[in-house]
Amino acid sequence: MKLIGPFKQVVTLANLPLRGKLSDEQLEIIADAGILIDNEKIQKVGNFEILKSEYQNIEIETVEGEQIVLPAFVDSHTHICFGGNRANDFAMRNAGKTYLEIAENGGGIWSSVQHTRNASEEELLKTLLKRIDFLISLGITTIEVKSGYGLDVENELKMLRMIKKAQEQTKATLVPTCLSAHLKPRDFEGNNQEYLNYIITEILPKVKEENLAKRVDIFIEKSAFQPEESKEFLLKTKDLGFEITVHADQFTPGSSRIAVEVGAKSADHLEATIDEDIEFLAESNTVATALPGASLGLGEKFTPARKLLDAGAILAIASDWNPGSAPMGNLITQASILATFEKLTTAEVLAGMTFRSAFALGLQDRGKLENGLKADFVTFKTNNFQNVLYNQGSLKAENVYIDGNKI
């Protein structure tokens, strides 16, 4: 057993509901606090001196200076396993080029597919671990990582195997997701339906056999896969025993409704979601995941986070870190900006990056600082937790703890 402290403030997020709007008055903020750890779990959070007197002969890890503590963050949507670079896409997009023009000039998702296919396993693993380390430095200790830049058996498995190998070399929790249905590859001889059947019959059985992922994703959009064929694909993947999530309503509405209908864990993007589908999402257990990094990268409107919360939806906030539309990767900066434009409370933003994002990944053992939960938390050198979002990512994490151990 170990006691860590004293901290100026510990923001536990305890007793906050899973869905709907939150006021900052609902936050539990414990001053001059300590965190008691036992077997990598949180045993108790309370006044440091009182805990020190209650528990004799235990290890004390003394914290110097004024620091605050938050539950470690959860990034529930990333594409950080990839090869290559698409800086030229960003430059062309800002110069007014269309998606089609960028693709014709060698950019777009297909560019990342080619770079990822050409990358060696060693190169993919090295760059993936580097990106994981950056996310950990921000205080993110649970990270979803998608495939989707391989788009054939050999290369999708290559990506997922490297994600599995990365898990063996990092203390962060990685949640792999098979996104073979990112788009139909140009070199596939057949239509969308035939490619989706290829995923079902050729890729997913091997993913299951090697235990490479328990989740499947699909991009439903005019430029990728159409609603009806996507719904059929998702139902088949559920029959195979996979959990599902959906890239939904990024540019056109309607696919978030499909996500709810098939029982998806989350519907991610939602920039184009219409009011009636907001209500539909709010009445379900499908998490609405905002990806402000994509809005910033593409110059598009933000997910209607305020409307979703007011309707009673479960709102998560993730980075969508990818080489094309969301190259930043800094979840705290993105969430702070989303809060400004969507008028989100600090409580809503923190919940969206912690236990609500964890719920989107099927994880309910983290995201709050409560008895029995995983002892993942992050400290910042400040005397006021509000400074974390106020500084929009420029206030760097001081220490990151995983299972109660500083890393």
C-alpha positions as CSV (number, residue, x, y, z in Angstrom):
1,M,0.0,0.0,0.0
2,K,1.3,3.5,-0.9
3,L,0.1,7.0,-0.2
4,I,0.9,9.7,-2.8
5,G,0.6,13.4,-1.9
6,P,0.0,16.0,-0.8
7,F,-1.7,17.5,-3.8
8,K,-3.2,21.0,-3.9
9,Q,-6.4,19.6,-5.5
10,V,-7.6,16.2,-6.6
11,V,-10.5,16.3,-9.0
12,T,-12.0,12.8,-8.7
13,L,-14.9,13.0,-11.2
14,A,-16.6,10.7,-8.7
15,N,-20.4,10.4,-8.7
16,L,-20.8,12.1,-12.1
17,P,-23.5,10.6,-14.4
18,L,-22.5,8.8,-17.6
19,R,-24.8,10.9,-19.8
20,G,-26.0,14.4,-20.3
21,K,-24.9,17.9,-19.3
22,L,-22.8,18.6,-16.3
23,S,-22.2,21.7,-14.2
24,D,-18.8,22.5,-12.7
25,E,-20.5,22.6,-9.3
26,Q,-20.9,18.8,-9.6
27,L,-17.2,18.3,-9.5
28,E,-15.7,16.8,-6.3
29,I,-12.5,18.7,-5.6
30,I,-10.5,17.5,-2.6
31,A,-8.0,20.0,-1.3
32,D,-4.6,19.1,0.3
33,A,-5.3,15.6,-0.8
34,G,-3.6,12.2,-0.9
35,I,-4.2,9.2,-3.1
36,L,-4.0,5.8,-1.4
37,I,-3.0,2.9,-3.8
38,D,-3.3,-0.8,-3.2
39,N,-2.6,-3.5,-5.8
40,E,-2.5,-1.0,-8.6
41,K,-6.0,0.2,-7.7
42,I,-7.2,3.3,-5.9
43,Q,-8.0,2.5,-2.3
44,K,-9.0,6.0,-1.1
45,V,-8.8,9.7,-1.9
46,G,-8.9,12.2,1.0
47,N,-7.0,14.7,3.0
48,F,-3.3,13.7,2.9
49,E,-2.5,14.2,6.6
50,I,-5.6,12.3,7.7
51,L,-4.8,9.4,5.5
52,K,-1.2,9.4,6.7
53,S,-2.4,9.2,10.3
54,E,-5.0,6.5,9.5
55,Y,-2.6,4.2,7.6
56,Q,0.6,3.5,9.6
57,N,3.7,1.9,8.2
58,I,2.9,2.4,4.6
59,E,5.1,3.7,1.8
60,I,4.8,7.5,1.4
61,E,5.5,9.1,-2.0
62,T,5.9,12.8,-1.2
63,V,4.9,15.4,-3.9
64,E,7.0,18.6,-4.0
65,G,5.4,21.9,-4.8
66,E,1.8,22.7,-5.8
67,Q,0.3,20.1,-8.1
68,I,-3.3,19.1,-9.0
69,V,-4.5,15.7,-10.1
70,L,-7.0,14.6,-12.7
71,P,-7.9,11.0,-13.8
72,A,-5.7,10.0,-16.7
73,F,-7.2,10.8,-20.1
74,V,-8.6,8.3,-22.6
75,D,-8.2,8.8,-26.3
76,S,-11.0,6.6,-27.8
77,H,-10.4,7.2,-31.5
78,T,-6.9,7.4,-33.1
79,H,-5.2,6.2,-36.3
80,I,-1.6,6.4,-35.0
81,C,-0.3,3.3,-36.7
82,F,0.6,4.6,-40.2
83,G,3.5,5.2,-42.6
84,G,4.4,8.3,-44.5
85,N,3.3,11.9,-44.2
86,R,0.5,14.0,-45.8
87,A,1.7,17.6,-45.1
88,N,1.2,18.3,-48.8
89,D,-2.5,17.4,-48.4
90,F,-2.8,20.0,-45.7
91,A,-1.1,22.7,-47.8
92,M,-3.2,21.9,-50.9
93,R,-6.4,21.9,-48.9
94,N,-5.6,25.3,-47.4
95,A,-4.8,26.5,-50.9
96,G,-8.3,25.7,-51.9
97,K,-7.9,22.3,-53.6
98,T,-10.8,19.9,-53.4
99,Y,-10.7,16.3,-52.0
100,L,-10.7,15.0,-55.6
101,E,-7.9,17.2,-56.7
102,I,-5.8,16.2,-53.7
103,A,-6.4,12.6,-54.5
104,E,-5.5,13.1,-58.1
105,N,-2.2,14.7,-57.0
106,G,-1.3,11.6,-55.0
107,G,-2.8,12.5,-51.7
108,G,-5.8,11.3,-49.6
109,I,-6.3,8.1,-47.7
110,W,-4.9,6.0,-50.6
111,S,-1.5,7.9,-50.1
112,S,-1.4,6.7,-46.5
113,V,-2.3,3.2,-47.6
114,Q,0.6,3.1,-50.0
115,H,3.0,4.5,-47.5
116,T,1.8,2.0,-44.8
117,R,2.0,-1.0,-47.1
118,N,5.6,0.0,-48.0
119,A,6.7,0.6,-44.4
120,S,8.5,-2.3,-42.7
121,E,7.2,-3.8,-39.5
122,E,10.1,-2.2,-37.6
123,E,9.4,1.2,-39.0
124,L,5.6,1.0,-38.2
125,L,6.4,-0.2,-34.7
126,K,9.0,2.5,-34.1
127,T,6.7,5.4,-35.2
128,L,3.7,3.9,-33.4
129,L,5.6,3.7,-30.1
130,K,6.9,7.3,-30.6
131,R,3.3,8.5,-31.0
132,I,2.2,6.5,-28.0
133,D,4.9,8.1,-25.9
134,F,3.7,11.6,-27.0
135,L,0.1,10.8,-25.9
136,I,1.4,9.4,-22.5
137,S,3.3,12.7,-22.0
138,L,-0.1,14.5,-22.3
139,G,-1.6,12.3,-19.6
140,I,-3.3,9.9,-21.9
141,T,-2.9,6.3,-20.7
142,T,-5.7,4.5,-22.6
143,I,-5.5,4.7,-26.4
144,E,-7.6,3.2,-29.1
145,V,-5.6,2.4,-32.2
146,K,-7.1,1.5,-35.6
147,S,-5.9,-0.3,-38.6
148,G,-7.3,0.8,-41.9
149,Y,-4.2,1.8,-43.9
150,G,-3.5,-1.7,-45.1
151,L,-6.8,-2.7,-46.8
152,D,-5.7,-6.2,-47.7
153,V,-5.1,-9.3,-45.6
154,E,-1.4,-9.0,-45.4
155,N,-1.2,-5.4,-44.5
156,E,-4.2,-5.1,-42.2
157,L,-2.7,-8.0,-40.2
158,K,0.7,-6.3,-40.3
159,M,-0.8,-3.2,-38.8
160,L,-2.7,-5.1,-36.1
161,R,0.3,-7.2,-35.2
162,M,2.4,-4.1,-34.7
163,I,-0.3,-2.7,-32.5
164,K,-0.2,-5.9,-30.5
165,K,3.6,-5.8,-30.3
166,A,3.5,-2.1,-29.2
167,Q,1.2,-3.2,-26.3
168,E,4.0,-5.5,-25.1
169,Q,6.4,-2.5,-25.0
170,T,4.3,0.2,-23.4
171,K,2.6,0.6,-20.0
172,A,-0.4,2.4,-21.6
173,T,-3.5,0.4,-22.5
174,L,-4.0,0.0,-26.2
175,V,-7.4,-0.9,-27.6
176,P,-7.0,-2.2,-31.2
177,T,-9.8,-1.8,-33.7
178,C,-10.0,-3.3,-37.2
179,L,-10.9,-0.6,-39.7
180,S,-10.4,-2.6,-42.9
181,A,-13.6,-1.0,-44.0
182,H,-12.0,2.5,-44.3
183,L,-12.6,2.6,-48.0
184,K,-12.4,0.2,-50.9
185,P,-8.8,0.0,-52.1
186,R,-8.1,1.0,-55.6
187,D,-6.4,-2.3,-56.4
188,F,-9.3,-4.4,-55.3
189,E,-11.1,-6.0,-58.3
190,G,-14.7,-5.8,-57.3
191,N,-17.4,-3.5,-55.9
192,N,-17.9,-2.2,-52.4
193,Q,-20.1,-5.2,-51.4
194,E,-17.5,-7.7,-52.7
195,Y,-14.8,-5.9,-50.7
196,L,-16.9,-5.9,-47.5
197,N,-17.5,-9.6,-48.0
198,Y,-13.7,-10.0,-48.5
199,I,-13.2,-8.4,-45.0
200,I,-15.8,-10.8,-43.5
201,T,-14.4,-13.9,-45.0
202,E,-10.7,-13.3,-45.4
203,I,-9.5,-10.6,-42.9
204,L,-11.7,-10.9,-39.8
205,P,-11.3,-14.7,-39.3
206,K,-7.5,-14.2,-39.1
207,V,-7.9,-11.2,-36.8
208,K,-10.0,-13.4,-34.5
209,E,-7.7,-16.4,-34.8
210,E,-4.7,-14.3,-33.7
211,N,-6.7,-12.3,-31.2
212,L,-5.6,-9.0,-32.8
213,A,-8.7,-7.0,-32.2
214,K,-12.2,-7.4,-30.6
215,R,-13.6,-4.3,-32.3
216,V,-14.5,-3.4,-35.9
217,D,-15.1,0.0,-37.5
218,I,-16.5,1.2,-40.8
219,F,-16.5,4.6,-42.5
220,I,-20.0,5.3,-43.7
221,E,-19.9,8.2,-46.2
222,K,-20.5,8.9,-49.9
223,S,-16.8,8.6,-50.6
224,A,-16.5,5.3,-48.7
225,F,-19.3,2.9,-47.9
226,Q,-23.0,3.4,-48.3
227,P,-25.6,3.1,-45.5
228,E,-27.4,-0.2,-46.4
229,E,-24.2,-2.2,-47.3
230,S,-22.6,-0.8,-44.1
231,K,-25.5,-1.9,-41.9
232,E,-25.4,-5.4,-43.4
233,F,-21.6,-5.5,-42.8
234,L,-21.9,-4.4,-39.2
235,L,-24.6,-7.0,-38.4
236,K,-22.3,-9.7,-39.8
237,T,-19.4,-8.5,-37.8
238,K,-21.5,-8.6,-34.7
239,D,-22.5,-12.2,-35.5
240,L,-18.8,-13.0,-35.6
241,G,-18.5,-11.7,-32.0
242,F,-16.9,-8.3,-32.6
243,E,-17.9,-5.1,-30.9
244,I,-18.6,-2.4,-33.4
245,T,-18.0,1.4,-33.8
246,V,-18.8,3.7,-36.7
247,H,-17.3,6.7,-38.5
248,A,-20.6,8.5,-38.8
249,D,-22.1,11.7,-40.1
250,Q,-18.8,13.3,-40.9
251,F,-20.0,15.1,-44.1
252,T,-23.5,13.8,-44.6
253,P,-26.2,12.8,-42.0
254,G,-27.9,9.5,-41.5
255,S,-25.2,7.0,-40.5
256,S,-25.3,7.8,-36.7
257,R,-28.9,6.4,-36.8
258,I,-27.4,3.1,-38.3
259,A,-24.8,3.0,-35.5
260,V,-27.6,3.1,-32.9
261,E,-29.8,0.6,-34.8
262,V,-27.0,-2.0,-34.8
263,G,-25.9,-1.3,-31.2
264,A,-22.6,0.3,-31.9
265,K,-20.4,1.2,-28.9
266,S,-19.9,4.6,-30.4
267,A,-20.7,6.9,-33.4
268,D,-17.7,9.1,-34.1
269,H,-17.4,12.4,-35.9
270,L,-21.1,13.6,-36.1
271,E,-20.2,17.0,-37.6
272,A,-23.2,16.7,-39.9
273,T,-25.7,15.1,-37.5
274,I,-29.2,16.6,-37.7
275,D,-31.4,17.4,-34.8
276,E,-33.7,14.3,-35.1
277,D,-30.7,12.0,-35.0
278,I,-29.3,13.8,-32.0
279,E,-32.4,12.8,-30.1
280,F,-32.0,9.2,-31.5
281,L,-28.5,9.1,-30.2
282,A,-29.5,10.6,-26.8
283,E,-32.0,7.8,-26.2
284,S,-29.4,5.1,-26.8
285,N,-26.2,3.8,-25.1
286,T,-24.2,4.5,-28.2
287,V,-21.5,7.1,-27.3
288,A,-21.4,10.2,-29.4
289,T,-17.7,10.9,-30.0
290,A,-16.6,14.4,-31.0
291,L,-13.4,14.6,-32.9
292,P,-12.4,18.3,-32.9
293,G,-9.0,17.5,-34.4
294,A,-10.7,16.7,-37.7
295,S,-12.7,19.9,-37.6
296,L,-9.5,21.9,-37.1
297,G,-7.6,19.9,-39.7
298,L,-10.3,20.2,-42.4
299,G,-11.7,23.6,-41.5
300,E,-15.2,22.1,-41.0
301,K,-17.8,22.8,-38.3
302,F,-17.5,21.1,-34.9
303,T,-19.6,18.2,-33.6
304,P,-22.8,19.7,-32.1
305,A,-21.5,18.8,-28.6
306,R,-23.8,21.2,-26.7
307,K,-26.9,19.9,-28.4
308,L,-25.9,16.3,-27.7
309,L,-25.3,16.9,-24.0
310,D,-28.5,18.9,-23.6
311,A,-30.4,16.1,-25.2
312,G,-28.9,13.6,-22.7
313,A,-26.4,11.8,-24.9
314,I,-23.1,10.3,-23.7
315,L,-20.5,12.6,-25.2
316,A,-16.8,11.5,-25.5
317,I,-14.0,13.6,-26.9
318,A,-11.2,12.0,-28.8
319,S,-8.3,13.2,-31.1
320,D,-8.8,11.3,-34.3
321,W,-5.0,11.6,-34.7
322,N,-4.3,10.6,-38.3
323,P,-1.9,11.6,-41.0
324,G,-4.5,13.4,-43.1
325,S,-7.4,15.2,-41.6
326,A,-6.2,15.4,-37.9
327,P,-2.4,15.5,-37.7
328,M,-2.1,17.4,-34.4
329,G,-2.7,14.6,-31.9
330,N,-3.0,17.0,-28.9
331,L,-6.3,16.0,-27.3
332,I,-6.1,18.6,-24.6
333,T,-5.7,21.5,-27.1
334,Q,-8.5,20.2,-29.3
335,A,-10.9,19.6,-26.4
336,S,-10.2,23.1,-25.0
337,I,-11.0,24.7,-28.4
338,L,-14.2,22.6,-28.7
339,A,-15.2,23.8,-25.3
340,T,-14.8,27.4,-26.5
341,F,-16.9,27.0,-29.6
342,E,-19.5,24.7,-28.2
343,K,-19.8,26.3,-24.7
344,L,-18.9,23.2,-22.7
345,T,-18.3,23.2,-19.0
346,T,-15.0,22.1,-17.6
347,A,-16.8,19.1,-16.1
348,E,-18.2,18.1,-19.4
349,V,-14.8,18.3,-21.1
350,L,-13.1,16.3,-18.4
351,A,-15.8,13.7,-18.4
352,G,-15.6,13.5,-22.2
353,M,-11.9,12.7,-22.0
354,T,-12.0,10.2,-19.2
355,F,-14.8,7.9,-18.0
356,R,-17.2,8.7,-20.9
357,S,-14.5,7.9,-23.5
358,A,-13.6,4.8,-21.5
359,F,-17.2,3.7,-21.7
360,A,-17.0,4.0,-25.5
361,L,-14.2,1.4,-25.4
362,G,-16.2,-0.9,-23.1
363,L,-13.9,0.0,-20.2
364,Q,-15.6,0.9,-16.9
365,D,-12.6,0.4,-14.6
366,R,-11.0,3.8,-15.2
367,G,-11.6,7.5,-15.8
368,K,-12.5,8.4,-12.2
369,L,-10.5,8.5,-9.0
370,E,-12.6,6.2,-6.9
371,N,-12.1,3.1,-4.7
372,G,-11.4,0.0,-6.7
373,L,-10.7,1.7,-10.0
374,K,-7.4,1.5,-12.0
375,A,-4.9,4.0,-10.5
376,D,-4.2,5.9,-13.7
377,F,-3.9,9.7,-13.1
378,V,-2.0,12.8,-14.3
379,T,-0.6,15.7,-12.3
380,F,-0.1,19.3,-13.4
381,K,2.1,21.9,-11.7
382,T,-0.5,24.5,-10.8
383,N,-2.7,25.3,-7.9
384,N,-6.0,25.4,-9.9
385,F,-7.2,22.5,-12.1
386,Q,-9.0,25.0,-14.4
387,N,-5.6,26.1,-15.7
388,V,-5.3,22.8,-17.7
389,L,-8.1,23.7,-20.2
390,Y,-7.5,27.5,-19.8
391,N,-4.0,27.1,-21.2
392,Q,-5.3,25.0,-24.1
393,G,-2.6,22.4,-24.0
394,S,0.4,24.6,-23.2
395,L,0.4,23.6,-19.5
396,K,2.3,20.3,-19.8
397,A,1.6,17.3,-17.6
398,E,4.1,17.1,-14.7
399,N,3.8,13.4,-13.9
400,V,1.8,10.5,-15.3
401,Y,0.9,7.5,-13.2
402,I,-0.2,4.1,-14.5
403,D,-1.4,1.5,-12.0
404,G,-0.2,3.9,-9.3
405,N,3.4,4.0,-10.5
406,K,5.0,7.1,-11.9
407,I,6.3,6.5,-15.5
